[in-house]
Amino acid sequence: MEVWRSVTGTAGVKILVMTVGGLLGIISSRIIIQHFGVAAYAQYGLLAGMSTLLPFADLGIGAVVLNVIAGSDDPTNSDRVRLALMTAIRALCVSGCAIIAISIVIGVAGWWPLLLGKGLIAGSSLTATLCLCIVGISLPLGIGVRILIGLRRNMLQALLQSIQSPLFVLSIAILALVGLDRSGHFIPVLSYLGASVSSAILLLVGARMISPQLHRAIHDVPHVRTVPGIRVIATAAPVLVQSFAMPVAMQSDRLLLSHRSTTDKLAQYTFAAQIFGMIMQAIVAGGVALWPYFARARARNEILNPTKLMVAFLIGSLAISTTLAFATPLIEQVVANGRVHLPLTLIISFVLLTAVQALNYPPGMYMTDERGLQFQVIPIIAMTVANVALSWLLIPPLGAAGPVLGSAVSVFIFQVVPYTWWVRRDVRSRRIAAATRTPIADVLS
């Protein structure tokens, strides 16, 4: 019952937050399109999505922090929690510095137009460099999200993350009123700054909840020889592989459209992704809310079957996405004043993608132990290859709908199907182990 309350509560809060965020997104989109133009809006979508191509930047260490905190009976005093936080900070600082260095090299070499394609406005190389530098600087702040999720404070985490939207709307409104940056070059930078402020607040709140663990962890960070970190390779390595593959599969759509299609198609995708992104984020929030419960169940040798959750997620996503699909003509008029039109194929493709992702998240969150994470690697790599290939082939005939449909088909075949098989096998094995009082390792072998 607690799991259902957490999931529905988190998803409900996320939907509420995303509804408000959606309204603010409508306002921000209208401001950008009306005051800075469609090209600036397309570039905003392109550069704002750049950070989603870098979830591997945390080196998989976030999963370790979440599992350790979720499995601890007393995270405020656990030495393992402190060492996990210290190890994470060390890794994220190194990764952040690497991202900053790489972004500066790309900017100085003038490679951004080549990498980002036609969606980048001429003269915006500095903008792209600044965006990634902010990502690098803010990377250690992301620990706050993992702390709150591990503590099962998902609703609070969702509320605090919502601060980003009003900050962004306020900043671009001021930009438009003052008349600065008329071409909209630096609008994406404001988006990244808002995200950094939100992450900083999350970290401060999370640190207070497990005080004084984060303070002790930061104190131990420089003492590499005297305070070694914990071993994280078994959990972090599979997550790192997934983190490399998933952005290529799921977040490269804008980049592919920028190279294979027109600015208008890129704007269509950006607009549709903003609308249906509300549902996707609710699915992600509800799905991630399951993670600490599955981790805690494993630590206590309990069985928590995700099958019913898959059905509930699917029904909820279809209900909301279908409602949004029927509302898109009105949203087009209100937000874009008819300047961006979403074709029916694009709308249907997003409805299918949200449904598939709703099926995918519960088993994916169940498979967050070492065995489950290691099993996920091959299906995710296969899904990535298929996704990119399908998206590349479908963009010319279907336009903006091509990569969305390619994602839906690839995720279902290479993730939902094998994950469901693995979960059924694992649940059956755990039931046998519980009935016969046999160690689960012996049953699985």
C-alpha positions in Angstrom: 0.0 0.0 0.0 2.9 2.4 0.8 4.3 1.8 -2.7 1.0 2.7 -4.3 0.7 5.8 -2.2 4.2 6.9 -3.1 3.8 6.2 -6.8 0.4 7.8 -7.1 1.4 10.6 -4.9 4.6 11.3 -6.7 2.9 11.0 -10.1 0.1 13.2 -8.9 2.4 15.8 -7.6 4.4 15.6 -10.8 1.3 16.0 -13.0 0.3 19.0 -10.9 3.8 20.4 -11.2 3.9 19.6 -14.8 0.5 21.2 -15.4 1.7 24.4 -13.9 5.1 23.9 -15.6 3.2 23.2 -18.9 1.3 26.5 -18.5 4.6 28.2 -17.8 6.0 26.4 -20.8 3.2 27.7 -23.0 4.0 31.2 -21.8 7.8 30.7 -22.4 7.2 29.2 -25.8 4.9 32.0 -26.8 7.4 34.6 -25.6 10.3 33.0 -27.5 8.3 32.5 -30.7 6.7 35.9 -30.7 9.7 38.0 -29.6 12.7 36.0 -30.8 11.3 33.9 -33.7 10.8 30.2 -34.7 14.6 29.8 -35.4 15.4 30.9 -31.8 12.7 28.5 -30.5 14.2 25.6 -32.6 17.7 26.3 -31.3 16.4 26.5 -27.7 14.9 23.0 -28.1 18.2 21.8 -29.7 20.5 23.2 -27.0 18.1 22.6 -24.1 18.1 18.9 -25.0 21.9 18.7 -25.1 22.1 18.0 -21.3 19.9 14.9 -21.8 22.6 13.5 -24.0 25.0 13.5 -21.0 23.4 11.4 -18.3 26.5 9.2 -18.4 28.3 12.2 -17.0 27.6 10.9 -13.5 29.5 7.7 -14.3 26.7 5.6 -12.9 27.5 6.6 -9.4 24.1 8.1 -8.8 22.6 4.6 -8.7 25.1 3.5 -6.0 24.1 6.5 -3.8 20.4 5.8 -4.3 20.7 2.0 -3.5 22.9 2.6 -0.5 20.6 5.2 1.1 17.4 3.2 0.2 18.8 0.0 1.8 20.1 1.7 5.0 18.0 1.6 8.2 19.8 4.7 9.5 21.3 6.8 6.7 22.2 9.6 9.0 24.8 7.5 10.8 25.8 4.8 8.3 29.5 4.8 7.4 28.6 3.2 4.0 26.3 6.1 3.2 29.0 8.6 4.0 31.6 6.7 1.9 29.1 6.4 -1.0 28.5 10.2 -0.9 32.3 10.9 -0.8 33.0 8.5 -3.7 30.2 10.1 -5.7 31.5 13.7 -5.1 35.0 12.7 -6.2 33.8 11.0 -9.4 31.4 13.9 -10.3 34.0 16.6 -9.8 36.4 14.8 -12.1 33.6 14.2 -14.7 32.4 17.8 -14.4 35.9 19.2 -15.1 36.2 16.9 -18.1 32.9 18.2 -19.6 34.0 21.8 -19.1 37.3 21.1 -20.8 35.7 19.3 -23.7 33.1 22.0 -24.3 35.8 24.7 -24.3 37.9 22.7 -26.8 34.9 22.2 -29.1 34.0 25.9 -28.9 37.5 27.2 -29.6 37.9 24.8 -32.5 34.6 26.0 -34.0 33.1 22.5 -34.2 29.6 23.2 -32.7 27.9 24.0 -36.1 29.3 20.7 -37.4 28.1 18.7 -34.4 24.7 20.4 -33.9 23.6 20.9 -37.5 21.2 23.4 -39.1 19.3 24.0 -35.9 22.1 26.1 -34.5 21.8 29.8 -35.2 24.9 31.4 -36.8 27.1 32.9 -34.1 25.8 30.7 -31.2 28.9 28.6 -30.6 29.6 30.5 -27.4 26.0 29.7 -26.3 26.6 26.0 -26.7 29.9 26.2 -24.9 28.3 28.0 -22.0 25.5 25.5 -21.7 27.8 22.6 -21.3 30.1 24.5 -18.9 27.1 25.0 -16.6 26.3 21.3 -16.8 29.9 20.5 -15.8 29.9 23.0 -12.9 26.5 21.8 -11.7 27.1 18.0 -12.0 28.0 17.4 -8.3 24.7 19.2 -7.3 22.8 16.2 -8.8 23.5 14.2 -5.7 20.6 15.9 -4.0 18.1 14.2 -6.2 19.5 10.8 -5.4 19.5 11.5 -1.7 15.8 12.5 -1.7 14.7 9.6 -3.9 16.7 7.1 -1.7 14.9 8.6 1.4 11.6 8.0 -0.4 10.9 11.7 -0.4 9.8 11.7 -4.0 7.0 14.2 -3.7 9.3 16.7 -2.1 11.9 16.2 -4.8 9.3 16.7 -7.6 8.1 19.9 -5.9 11.5 21.4 -5.5 12.5 20.6 -9.1 9.5 22.6 -10.3 11.3 25.8 -9.3 13.2 25.7 -12.6 10.1 26.6 -14.8 9.1 29.9 -13.1 12.8 31.0 -13.0 13.1 30.4 -16.8 9.9 32.2 -17.6 10.8 35.1 -15.5 14.3 35.4 -17.0 13.2 35.3 -20.7 10.3 37.7 -19.9 12.9 40.2 -18.5 15.1 39.5 -21.6 12.2 40.3 -23.9 11.0 43.4 -22.0 14.5 44.9 -21.8 15.1 44.2 -25.4 18.4 42.4 -25.0 19.6 39.5 -27.2 17.0 40.1 -29.9 18.1 37.0 -31.8 17.6 34.7 -28.8 21.1 33.4 -28.8 21.4 33.0 -25.0 17.9 31.8 -24.1 19.2 28.2 -23.6 21.8 29.4 -21.1 19.0 30.8 -18.9 17.3 27.4 -19.0 20.6 25.7 -17.7 21.0 28.3 -15.0 17.5 27.7 -13.7 18.2 23.9 -13.6 21.4 24.6 -11.6 19.6 26.7 -9.1 17.0 23.9 -8.7 19.7 21.3 -8.2 21.4 23.4 -5.6 18.2 23.7 -3.6 17.6 20.0 -3.8 21.1 19.3 -2.5 20.8 21.6 0.4 17.5 20.0 1.5 18.8 16.5 1.0 22.0 17.3 3.0 19.9 18.6 5.9 17.8 15.4 6.0 20.9 13.2 6.4 23.0 15.7 8.3 25.9 15.6 9.0 26.7 12.9 6.4 27.2 15.2 3.4 29.4 17.6 5.4 31.6 14.7 6.5 31.7 13.3 3.0 32.9 16.6 1.6 35.5 16.9 4.3 36.9 13.5 3.3 36.9 14.1 -0.4 40.5 15.5 -0.6 41.9 12.6 1.5 42.2 10.1 -1.2 44.9 7.9 0.4 43.6 7.9 4.0 39.9 7.7 3.2 39.4 5.4 0.2 36.1 5.2 -1.6 33.8 2.2 -1.7 33.8 -0.3 -4.6 31.0 0.7 -7.0 32.0 -1.1 -10.2 29.3 -3.9 -10.1 26.5 -1.4 -9.9 28.0 1.7 -11.6 29.5 0.0 -14.7 26.1 -1.4 -16.1 24.5 2.0 -15.3 27.3 3.8 -17.0 26.9 1.6 -20.2 23.2 2.4 -20.1 23.9 6.0 -19.6 26.0 6.1 -22.8 23.4 4.2 -24.8 20.1 5.8 -23.6 20.8 9.4 -24.7 21.9 8.2 -28.1 18.6 6.2 -28.4 16.1 8.5 -26.7 17.6 12.1 -26.8 19.3 12.3 -30.2 16.0 12.9 -32.0 16.6 16.7 -32.2 20.1 16.2 -33.5 19.0 13.7 -36.2 16.2 16.0 -37.3 18.6 18.9 -37.4 20.8 17.0 -39.8 18.2 15.0 -41.8 15.2 17.5 -41.9 14.2 21.1 -41.8 14.1 23.8 -39.1 10.2 23.6 -39.3 10.3 19.9 -38.5 12.7 20.5 -35.6 10.3 23.1 -34.3 7.4 20.7 -34.6 9.3 18.0 -32.7 10.3 20.5 -30.0 6.7 21.7 -29.6 5.3 18.2 -29.4 8.0 17.0 -27.0 7.2 19.9 -24.7 3.5 19.0 -24.7 3.9 15.2 -24.2 7.0 15.7 -22.1 4.7 16.4 -19.2 3.4 12.9 -19.4 6.9 11.4 -19.9 8.2 13.2 -16.8 5.2 12.0 -14.7 6.0 8.4 -15.8 9.7 8.9 -15.0 8.8 10.4 -11.6 6.4 7.6 -10.7 8.8 5.0 -12.0 11.8 6.3 -10.1 9.7 6.4 -7.0 9.5 2.6 -7.2 13.3 2.2 -7.1 13.9 2.6 -3.3 11.0 0.3 -2.5 12.4 -2.4 -4.7 15.8 -1.9 -3.2 14.4 -2.1 0.3 12.4 -5.2 -0.5 15.5 -6.9 -1.8 17.4 -6.0 1.4 14.6 -7.6 3.5 14.2 -10.6 1.2 10.7 -9.6 0.4 9.0 -9.9 -3.0 7.5 -6.9 -4.8 6.0 -7.8 -8.2 5.8 -4.9 -10.7 3.3 -6.6 -13.0 0.2 -4.7 -11.6 2.2 -1.5 -11.6 2.8 -2.0 -15.4 -0.9 -2.2 -16.0 -1.6 0.9 -13.9 1.1 2.9 -15.5 -0.2 2.0 -19.0 -3.8 2.9 -18.3 -2.8 6.2 -16.7 -0.5 7.2 -19.5 -3.0 6.4 -22.2 -5.7 8.3 -20.5 -3.6 11.5 -20.1 -1.8 11.3 -23.5 -5.1 10.7 -25.4 -6.6 13.8 -23.6 -3.6 15.9 -24.6 -3.8 14.5 -28.2 -7.3 15.9 -28.6 -6.3 19.2 -27.0 -3.3 19.8 -29.3 -5.2 22.0 -31.9 -6.2 24.4 -29.1 -2.7 24.3 -27.7 -1.3 25.2 -31.1 -3.4 28.2 -31.4 -2.8 29.4 -27.9 0.9 28.9 -27.8 2.2 29.2 -31.4 -0.6 31.3 -32.9 -0.8 28.8 -35.8 2.9 29.2 -36.6 3.8 25.6 -35.6 1.4 22.9 -36.6 1.7 19.3 -35.3 0.8 16.6 -37.9 -1.4 13.7 -36.8 1.4 11.2 -37.3 3.5 13.0 -34.8 0.8 13.1 -32.2 -0.1 9.4 -32.5 3.6 8.5 -32.3 4.0 10.4 -29.0 0.9 8.7 -27.6 2.5 5.3 -28.5 5.9 6.3 -27.1 4.3 7.3 -23.7 2.4 4.0 -23.6 5.5 2.0 -24.2 7.6 3.9 -21.7 4.8 3.4 -19.1 5.1 -0.3 -19.6 8.9 -0.1 -19.4 9.5 1.7 -16.2 8.2 -0.6 -13.5 10.2 -3.7 -14.6 13.2 -1.4 -15.3 13.1 -0.1 -11.7 12.7 -3.7 -10.4 15.9 -4.6 -12.1 18.1 -2.2 -10.2 20.2 -4.8 -8.3 23.5 -5.9 -9.7 22.0 -8.9 -11.7 19.2 -6.8 -13.1 21.4 -3.9 -14.1 23.9 -6.3 -15.8 21.0 -8.0 -17.7 19.8 -4.7 -19.0 23.0 -3.8 -20.8 22.6 -6.0 -23.9 18.9 -5.1 -24.5 19.6 -1.4 -24.2 22.5 -1.6 -26.6 20.3 -3.5 -29.1 17.5 -1.0 -28.6 19.9 1.9 -29.2 21.2 0.5 -32.5 17.7 -0.2 -33.7 16.4 3.1 -32.5 19.0 5.2 -34.3 18.7 3.1 -37.5 14.9 3.4 -37.5 14.9 7.1 -36.8 17.4 7.7 -39.5 15.3 5.8 -42.0 11.9 7.2 -40.9 12.7 10.9 -40.8 12.6 11.4 -44.6 9.1 9.9 -45.1 7.5 10.8 -41.7 9.3 14.0 -40.7 9.3 14.8 -37.0 7.2 11.6 -36.3 10.0 9.4 -37.6 12.3 9.3 -34.6 9.4 9.1 -32.1 7.9 6.1 -33.8 11.4 4.5 -34.1 11.8 5.0 -30.3 8.4 3.4 -29.5 9.1 0.3 -31.6 12.6 -0.2 -30.4 11.8 0.2 -26.7 9.0 -2.3 -26.9 10.9 -5.0 -28.7 14.3 -4.7 -27.0 13.3 -3.5 -23.5 9.7 -4.2 -22.5 9.7 -7.8 -23.9 13.0 -9.0 -22.4 12.5 -7.1 -19.1 9.1 -8.7 -18.6 10.6 -12.1 -19.2 13.4 -11.5 -16.7 11.2 -10.1 -14.0 8.8 -13.1 -14.2 11.7 -15.5 -13.9 13.2 -13.6 -11.0 9.9 -13.3 -9.1 9.3 -17.1 -9.6 12.8 -17.9 -8.3 12.4 -15.7 -5.2 9.1 -17.3 -4.4 10.7 -20.8 -4.7 13.6 -19.6 -2.5 11.1 -18.2 0.1 9.0 -21.4 0.1 12.0 -23.8 0.4 14.1 -21.4 2.6 16.9 -21.7 0.1 19.3 -18.8 -0.7 18.2 -17.0 -3.8 21.7 -17.4 -5.3 21.3 -21.2 -5.1 17.9 -21.1 -6.8 19.1 -18.9 -9.6 22.2 -21.0 -10.2 
